[in-house]
Amino acid sequence: MSRVCELTGKKAMVGNNVSHAMNRTKRKFNANLVKKRFFIPEEDRWVTLKVCTSALKDINKKGISAVIKEAKAKGFLTK
């Protein structure tokens, strides 16, 4: 499975390692992903999602139902 947040759509970025001599080599900046279970009271069920830690902060602030609703509207979550 790819390293993509299921709620925000964040994924790996590409950049450069830059040495002291300014030599540049390609590298990857991966998203900070966590596999987490959430309880959705409206549906009375548990859901396991792979989310980035910034999405966890949004869930703590807004609630899981609101964040899932936004993700479905943006097309990130298809379940």
GROMACS elastic network, one bead per residue, 0.5 to 0.9 nm:
[ bonds ]
;  ai    aj funct       b0    kb
    1     4     6  0.84974   500
    2    11     6  0.85019   500
    3    10     6  0.84711   500
    3    11     6  0.60375   500
    3    12     6  0.69777   500
    3    30     6  0.73689   500
    3    31     6  0.69943   500
    3    32     6  0.89375   500
    3    33     6  0.73799   500
    3    50     6  0.85651   500
    4     7     6  0.88788   500
    4     8     6  0.84301   500
    4     9     6  0.59118   500
    4    10     6  0.56209   500
    4    12     6  0.74944   500
    4    30     6  0.89870   500
    4    31     6  0.72533   500
    4    33     6  0.77832   500
    4    50     6  0.76833   500
    4    51     6  0.78012   500
    4    52     6  0.82221   500
    5     8     6  0.56477   500
    5    10     6  0.52282   500
    5    11     6  0.66214   500
    5    31     6  0.77006   500
    5    32     6  0.87618   500
    5    33     6  0.67426   500
    5    34     6  0.87917   500
    5    49     6  0.83547   500
    5    50     6  0.58308   500
    5    52     6  0.55220   500
    5    55     6  0.82445   500
    5    76     6  0.85327   500
    6     9     6  0.58008   500
    6    10     6  0.80658   500
    6    49     6  0.66402   500
    6    50     6  0.58940   500
    6    51     6  0.57698   500
    6    52     6  0.82949   500
    6    71     6  0.80099   500
    6    76     6  0.60978   500
    6    77     6  0.59784   500
    7    10     6  0.82879   500
    7    49     6  0.82385   500
    7    50     6  0.81869   500
    7    51     6  0.63434   500
    7    52     6  0.81775   500
    7    55     6  0.69045   500
    7    67     6  0.73631   500
    7    68     6  0.67998   500
    7    70     6  0.82703   500
    7    71     6  0.52488   500
    7    72     6  0.82714   500
    7    76     6  0.59659   500
    7    77     6  0.62309   500
    8    51     6  0.77800   500
    8    52     6  0.78371   500
    8    54     6  0.88374   500
    8    55     6  0.67749   500
    8    71     6  0.66421   500
    8    74     6  0.87249   500
    8    76     6  0.66869   500
    8    77     6  0.87523   500
    9    51     6  0.89485   500
    9    71     6  0.86264   500
    9    76     6  0.59374   500
    9    77     6  0.87766   500
   10    31     6  0.65438   500
   10    51     6  0.88825   500
   10    52     6  0.75049   500
   11    29     6  0.86839   500
   11    30     6  0.66537   500
   11    31     6  0.55380   500
   12    28     6  0.64922   500
   12    29     6  0.54217   500
   12    31     6  0.55432   500
   13    27     6  0.86620   500
   13    28     6  0.58209   500
   13    29     6  0.50454   500
   13    30     6  0.65184   500
   13    31     6  0.80917   500
   14    26     6  0.71183   500
   14    27     6  0.59588   500
   14    29     6  0.60887   500
   14    30     6  0.86810   500
   15    25     6  0.83364   500
   15    26     6  0.58399   500
   15    27     6  0.54040   500
   15    28     6  0.61089   500
   15    29     6  0.71623   500
   16    24     6  0.56967   500
   16    25     6  0.53060   500
   16    27     6  0.53240   500
   16    28     6  0.79218   500
   17    22     6  0.89574   500
   17    23     6  0.78800   500
   17    24     6  0.55330   500
   17    25     6  0.52167   500
   17    26     6  0.61819   500
   17    27     6  0.61291   500
   18    21     6  0.78421   500
   18    22     6  0.54141   500
   18    23     6  0.56007   500
   18    25     6  0.68609   500
   19    23     6  0.52854   500
   19    24     6  0.67346   500
   19    25     6  0.86719   500
   20    23     6  0.74277   500
   21    24     6  0.89687   500
   30    33     6  0.83936   500
   31    52     6  0.65450   500
   31    53     6  0.87309   500
   32    51     6  0.82068   500
   32    52     6  0.52389   500
   32    53     6  0.61404   500
   32    54     6  0.84117   500
   33    50     6  0.63734   500
   33    51     6  0.53772   500
   33    53     6  0.63533   500
   34    49     6  0.82401   500
   34    50     6  0.56161   500
   34    51     6  0.54856   500
   34    52     6  0.60104   500
   34    53     6  0.68801   500
   34    56     6  0.89895   500
   35    48     6  0.69652   500
   35    49     6  0.58042   500
   35    51     6  0.63804   500
   35    52     6  0.86782   500
   36    47     6  0.83044   500
   36    48     6  0.55758   500
   36    49     6  0.55507   500
   36    50     6  0.63228   500
   36    51     6  0.72855   500
   37    46     6  0.64857   500
   37    47     6  0.54954   500
   37    49     6  0.63178   500
   37    50     6  0.88166   500
   38    45     6  0.84609   500
   38    46     6  0.55338   500
   38    47     6  0.52471   500
   38    48     6  0.62807   500
   38    49     6  0.76760   500
   38    64     6  0.74916   500
   39    43     6  0.86776   500
   39    44     6  0.72191   500
   39    45     6  0.58207   500
   39    47     6  0.63127   500
   39    48     6  0.88771   500
   39    64     6  0.81668   500
   40    43     6  0.56966   500
   40    44     6  0.57274   500
   40    45     6  0.56324   500
   40    46     6  0.61697   500
   40    47     6  0.73297   500
   40    64     6  0.70088   500
   40    65     6  0.67399   500
   41    45     6  0.68494   500
   41    46     6  0.87058   500
   41    65     6  0.84413   500
   42    45     6  0.81966   500
   42    65     6  0.80071   500
   43    46     6  0.86285   500
   51    54     6  0.81947   500
   51    55     6  0.61793   500
   51    56     6  0.70351   500
   52    55     6  0.53460   500
   52    56     6  0.66936   500
   53    57     6  0.65539   500
   53    58     6  0.88523   500
   54    57     6  0.51379   500
   54    58     6  0.65408   500
   54    59     6  0.88210   500
   55    59     6  0.61875   500
   55    60     6  0.86533   500
   55    67     6  0.83411   500
   56    60     6  0.62357   500
   56    61     6  0.86050   500
   57    60     6  0.51320   500
   57    61     6  0.62366   500
   57    62     6  0.86683   500
   58    61     6  0.50105   500
   58    62     6  0.58569   500
   58    63     6  0.73901   500
   58    64     6  0.83917   500
   58    67     6  0.71917   500
   59    62     6  0.53476   500
   59    64     6  0.50997   500
   59    65     6  0.83878   500
   59    66     6  0.80381   500
   59    67     6  0.62758   500
   59    68     6  0.89743   500
   60    63     6  0.57685   500
   60    64     6  0.77031   500
   62    65     6  0.81685   500
   62    66     6  0.62365   500
   62    67     6  0.68238   500
   63    66     6  0.56746   500
   63    67     6  0.64690   500
   63    68     6  0.88204   500
   64    67     6  0.52329   500
   64    68     6  0.60838   500
   64    69     6  0.85273   500
   65    68     6  0.52606   500
   65    69     6  0.61506   500
   65    70     6  0.87395   500
   66    69     6  0.50831   500
   66    70     6  0.63015   500
   66    71     6  0.87071   500
   67    70     6  0.51227   500
   67    71     6  0.61853   500
   67    72     6  0.86853   500
   68    71     6  0.50105   500
   68    72     6  0.61704   500
   68    73     6  0.85893   500
   68    77     6  0.73963   500
   69    72     6  0.52570   500
   69    73     6  0.62897   500
   69    74     6  0.88044   500
   69    77     6  0.88400   500
   70    73     6  0.50556   500
   70    74     6  0.62626   500
   70    75     6  0.85991   500
   70    76     6  0.88733   500
   70    77     6  0.89892   500
   71    74     6  0.51490   500
   71    75     6  0.60895   500
   71    76     6  0.52680   500
   71    77     6  0.54948   500
   71    78     6  0.86559   500
   72    76     6  0.59617   500
   72    78     6  0.64459   500
   72    79     6  0.83177   500
   73    76     6  0.78700   500
   73    77     6  0.83382   500
   74    77     6  0.79754   500
   75    78     6  0.67271   500
